[in-house]
Amino acid sequence: MEEHDLDPDPIVALIAWLEEARGSVPQADAMALATATPDGRPSVRIVLLRAVDGHGLTFFTNRESRKGDELRANPRAAVCLHWWELGRQVRAEGAVEELIAEESAEYWATRPRASRIAAWASRQSQALTGREELTDAVARMEERFAGQEVPLPPFWGGYRLRPESVELWTHHDDRLHDRVAYVRRASGWERVRLAP
Ligand SMILES: Cc1cc2nc3c(=O)[nH]c(=O)nc-3n(C[C@H](O)[C@H](O)[C@H](O)COP(=O)(O)O)c2cc1C
């Protein structure tokens, strides 16, 4: 791969790669999301990449979860996607902002009812006495919202990572993999090839 094979805007290149991945890779949207406490203790988990556009990369979660707490205290994150079948990896780093309620509500409306009930029932990242505590909470929420729409919880919503750097990686059997790193400058994206 030559640098000029890739779009000068890494978000455009990422969207094209993601499209290809969705056509050939199961769970192509699964993305490792790394956050950290303000004193620099990292944590990582998989979330689903729900949208990518010029504004950034969007995912949804419980704002009172561990990642939610870390993002409140230290609103920066790194993400990584890997598509084995395509021999490609994407990394991005940047500041993270909360989506406004209207944007979260728009996505919430597309979620199946059972997922919405589960979001209300699960105090994500808190200790449970057992699975029963969770299934009881689901039953209580089903009762609470019986016969009505399940509203967006005040503790749940989207985040947008605004990439300041992006790296696109391509596998080569000879181990001389291609790495193209982009950095956002005031004048636009700058790119450089990195040693594998
Ligand atoms: C394939 C996959 C997709 C996931 N998608 C999400 C997601 O979009 N949002 C979310 O909050 N958790 C998602 N999870 C669960 C997270 O990995 C994690 O367990 C949860 O968010 C709690 O993380 P935390 O305690 O670090 O906040 C997903 C897990 C897997 C394996």
The ligand as a Gaussian input file, in Angstrom:
#p B3LYP/6-31G(d) Opt

LIG

0 1
 C      -18.954000      -7.383000      21.014000
 C      -19.233000      -6.521000      22.222000
 C      -19.908000      -5.327000      22.046000
 C      -20.167000      -4.494000      23.144000
 N      -20.781000      -3.302000      22.921000
 C      -20.981000      -2.456000      23.974000
 C      -21.509000      -1.150000      23.761000
 O      -21.749000      -0.712000      22.618000
 N      -21.725000      -0.374000      24.845000
 C      -21.439000      -0.785000      26.124000
 O      -21.670000      -0.032000      27.059000
 N      -20.907000      -1.996000      26.352000
 C      -20.666000      -2.845000      25.312000
 N      -20.113000      -4.089000      25.533000
 C      -19.769000      -4.454000      26.931000
 C      -18.449000      -3.798000      27.340000
 O      -17.363000      -4.521000      26.756000
 C      -18.258000      -3.703000      28.875000
 O      -18.409000      -4.981000      29.469000
 C      -19.259000      -2.763000      29.535000
 O      -19.502000      -1.615000      28.737000
 C      -18.759000      -2.320000      30.908000
 O      -17.488000      -1.687000      30.788000
 P      -16.896000      -0.741000      31.937000
 O      -17.199000      -1.421000      33.270000
 O      -15.444000      -0.662000      31.669000
 O      -17.586000       0.594000      31.851000
 C      -19.796000      -4.913000      24.460000
 C      -19.102000      -6.113000      24.618000
 C      -18.820000      -6.902000      23.531000
 C      -18.029000      -8.167000      23.761000

